[in-house]
């Protein structure tokens, strides 16, 4: 590992399920060792000049799934299962403000949509389409089949706009089913890994 002149390196912390970047913090050798020993994130606070465990006061701990290094061995990528929120402001991620461009055509929608569905489960809203689906498994199941069929027809027709529209519907309805069933996505990713050939 290559630390800077102060014995530190940056660690990018990412949600292991959604790939959302949650935060960036500093790690020294002792913090990295603690992460490996405990399975939870530990960092070096430059402002307080001490080690700290993420969530030690708030309870918003980060259980480590994996730690990777970049090609220069001077930055870490830490994938975690986040309890609660990552940011001290109460936001899920420290990266909320867009200062250039637009995130609407990026995968940033996936963790946002997941949180909306989770909220509809916890706090049902009258008139919410998601809540209607959550209350009616038959309707939800039929919508997944219907949207998947429409995606295939658009694919066969070479209709790119149709494919985009229908795939968005497949993803949304499938996400509702996943959240309703509490299917652990790490199991899905493990199955996908078996298909990587």
N, C-alpha and C positions, 0 to 999 in steps of 0.2 A: 504494500500500500504506500502511496506517495502523499504525505501530508505537506501542508504549506509551511512557511517559516515559523508559524505559531503552533505547529503541530496539529493543524485542523484540516478537514476536508468537508465539502458540502455533501449533504445527503438529501436526495429528492425522495419524498415519501408519497407513495401512490397507492390508491385503493386497489386491492388485489382482485376485486370482482368487477368494478366498472372501469378501471385504469385511470380514474380521475386523479390528477395531481392534487394532493391534499396540502402539502407544505414543503418547505425547504429549511433545513436546520444544519448546524455544524456538529461534526463528530470528531473526537480525538481517539487515540488508541484505546483508552480505557472505556470510553462510551461504546466503541465497537465490540470490545470484549464482553461488556455487560449485555449488549444486545444478543450476542451469540449464547451467552450463559443463561439468560433469563427468558429469551424469546419475546421480549418487549422492547420498544424503542427507548433509547437513552441518548441524550445529546449533551453538547457542551454549550453552556450559555456564555456568550462573550460579554453581555452586559452585567451578569451577576458573577461571572468568573467562577462557575462551578458546574458540576455534572447535574443533570436532572432527568427524571423519567417522565416521558410524556404522559399526562393525565394523572400524575401523582396527587394533585390537589383536586382537579375537576372530576376525576373518574373516567375521563375520555381517553382511555389507554389505547395503544396500538399493538395488537398481537402480530408479530412478524411472520409472514409466510415465506419470504425469500429476501436475500440480500445479494445484489449483483454489483459489480464494479464496471466502470467504463473502460475503454481500450487503453487509456493512460494510467489506470489504477489510481486516479486522483479525485474521483467522484463516485458516490454510492447511489444505487437505486434500491430503495427499500419498499417492498410490497407488503401491505398490512391489511389486517381486518380491523377496521376502525370501530371503536365503541363511542357512540355519541358523535360529536362534531370535532373536527380537527383544529379549527381556528379559534383563537381566544375571543374573537368578536361574536362567537355563536354561530358562525356560518359553517357549512359542511367542509368547505375548502378555503384556504387562505387566498386562493386565486379567483376572485369574484368580479373584479372590475376590469372591463375591456377598455384598453386605452388606444387600441388601433384595430381596425377591421371589424369583423362580425363573426360570432361563433355559431350562428344559426345553421350553417351548412357543415358543421363538424359533429364529431361524436360527443360533444359536450352535452347534447340533449339527452343522452341515455341515462346518466346519473340523475339529471333533473327530473326526467320522466319517471324514473324508479321512485324518487322521493315523493312525487305527486301521487302515484299509485299507493305507496305505503301510507300516505296521509289520508287518502280516501278510505283505506281499510280501517285506520284508527279513528278517523273523524268523518263519517259518511255525510255527504251533502245532498240535499234534495235537488233533483234535476240533473245531477251529475251522470253523464253517460258511463263513466268508469264504475260508479256505484251500481248502476243498473246491471252492468256485466257481472260485477262481483256478487250480486244477489241471485243471478240466474246462470248456473253452470251450463245448462243446455244451450242458452243463447250465446254464451261465450265460446263454447265448443264449436257451435255452428259457424260463428263469425271467423274463427281461425281457419276452418275448412274452406269457407267461402272465399276469404281473402287469399289463401294459398292457391286456390283454383284460379282466381282472377289474375294472380301474379304469373302463374304458368301460362295462361292464355296470352297475356301481354308479352311474355318472353317469346312464345312461339310466333307472335305477330311482329316481333322486333320493335315493339313500341316502348322506347326508353322512358318516356314520361309516364306511361301506364305502369311500367314495371316499378318505377320509383314510388308512385302513389300506392300501388298495391303492396309492395314490400314494406312500406312504412306502416300500412294497416296490419300486415302479418306480424311485424315486430311489436307494435303497440298491443295488439290483442294477446299475443303470446306472453308479453311482459306482464299483462294483467293476470293471466293464468299462472305464471311462475310465482308472482307475489302472493296470489290467493292460496296457492298450494304450499308455499314456503319451500319450494324446491331449491336446495343449495346449489348456486351456480358453480361452485368449485367442483361439484360432481360432474356437471355438464362439461366444464373445461377439461377435466381429466379424461372424459370420454372423447372429446375432440382431440386431445393429445394422442390418443391411441390411433386416430385416423390420419395423423400426420405422416404421410408416406411419400 
